[in-house]
Amino acid sequence: MQIKIKVTGLLTEYFPVGKGILPLHIEKPLTIKEILKLIPLSHELVMTVLVNGQRQDLSYIPPDEAEIVLISPLAGG
C-alpha cells in the first residue's frame, strides 16, 4: 500500500527541509495511530487528521493511495 503524509505548522520541523510531504509504503492496512508510530514526529503535536479531505480519528484505516494531512495546533502570538 502506498500513502502520502502531509504536515502543517510545527510538524514541518520533523520532515526534510522544504518538504512537508512524506510518501510511505506499508505492507498491510494500518490504522492512523499505527501509521503515526512509523513516522519520525512528535505525535502530541497532531491535533487533527484528514484523510482524503475528511476528518478521521486515530482508529480509521485509510485506503491505498490515501493522502493523510496531519494538522498541528496553531501557535504564535
Backbone torsions as a table, in degrees:
resi	resn	phi	psi	omega
1	MET	NA	142.0	178.4
2	GLN	-119.1	129.1	175.1
3	ILE	-132.2	162.5	178.8
4	LYS	-122.9	126.7	178.7
5	ILE	-103.0	128.0	173.5
6	LYS	-117.5	145.6	179.3
7	VAL	-127.7	157.7	178.3
8	THR	-130.8	166.8	172.7
9	GLY	58.0	-136.1	-176.8
10	LEU	-60.7	-24.6	-177.3
11	LEU	-66.8	-22.2	-179.7
12	THR	-63.5	-21.0	178.2
13	GLU	-64.8	-21.8	-177.7
14	TYR	-89.6	-5.6	-178.0
15	PHE	-107.2	161.7	179.4
16	PRO	-53.1	147.9	-177.0
17	VAL	-51.3	130.0	177.3
18	GLY	77.1	0.5	-177.7
19	LYS	-118.8	123.3	174.0
20	GLY	-109.7	17.7	-175.3
21	ILE	-129.0	135.8	177.8
22	LEU	-131.1	110.5	172.7
23	PRO	-73.9	140.6	-175.8
24	LEU	-137.8	129.6	175.9
25	HIS	-103.7	126.2	176.4
26	ILE	-122.8	147.0	-175.0
27	GLU	-75.4	-30.5	-176.9
28	LYS	-145.0	163.6	177.9
29	PRO	-60.0	133.8	179.1
30	LEU	-129.9	156.8	174.4
31	THR	-75.3	164.6	175.7
32	ILE	-56.9	-43.2	-179.8
33	LYS	-58.7	-42.9	178.9
34	GLU	-67.2	-37.9	178.4
35	ILE	-65.0	-41.5	179.8
36	LEU	-59.5	-31.3	178.8
37	LYS	-69.8	-19.3	-178.2
38	LEU	-86.7	-15.1	-175.1
39	ILE	-111.4	147.5	-173.2
40	PRO	-83.8	79.3	174.9
41	LEU	-149.8	163.5	179.9
42	SER	-79.7	108.6	-174.4
43	HIS	-65.5	-22.0	177.8
44	GLU	-65.4	-19.9	-179.2
45	LEU	-84.5	-6.0	-179.8
46	VAL	-86.6	112.6	-178.8
47	MET	-94.2	-41.0	-175.3
48	THR	-138.3	144.2	176.9
49	VAL	-122.3	126.8	174.1
50	LEU	-112.7	134.6	174.9
51	VAL	-120.6	116.9	-176.6
52	ASN	50.5	40.9	175.3
53	GLY	84.9	-1.5	-178.9
54	GLN	-112.0	134.0	178.1
55	ARG	-66.7	133.1	-178.9
56	GLN	-134.9	157.9	176.4
57	ASP	-94.0	175.9	-173.1
58	LEU	-69.7	-14.4	179.2
59	SER	-88.2	-5.5	-178.1
60	TYR	-69.6	139.8	176.2
61	ILE	-106.0	108.9	-178.0
62	PRO	-72.4	151.3	178.1
63	PRO	-77.4	167.5	174.7
64	ASP	-56.9	143.7	179.2
65	GLU	69.3	17.0	-179.5
66	ALA	-71.5	151.0	171.2
67	GLU	-107.9	118.5	-178.8
68	ILE	-107.5	123.4	178.6
69	VAL	-109.9	124.3	178.3
70	LEU	-103.3	123.7	-176.3
71	ILE	-113.3	127.6	177.8
72	SER	-92.0	162.1	176.3
73	PRO	-62.3	152.4	176.0
74	LEU	-69.4	144.3	179.5
75	ALA	-135.1	163.0	177.4
76	GLY	120.1	-177.2	-177.7
77	GLY	-155.1	NA	NA
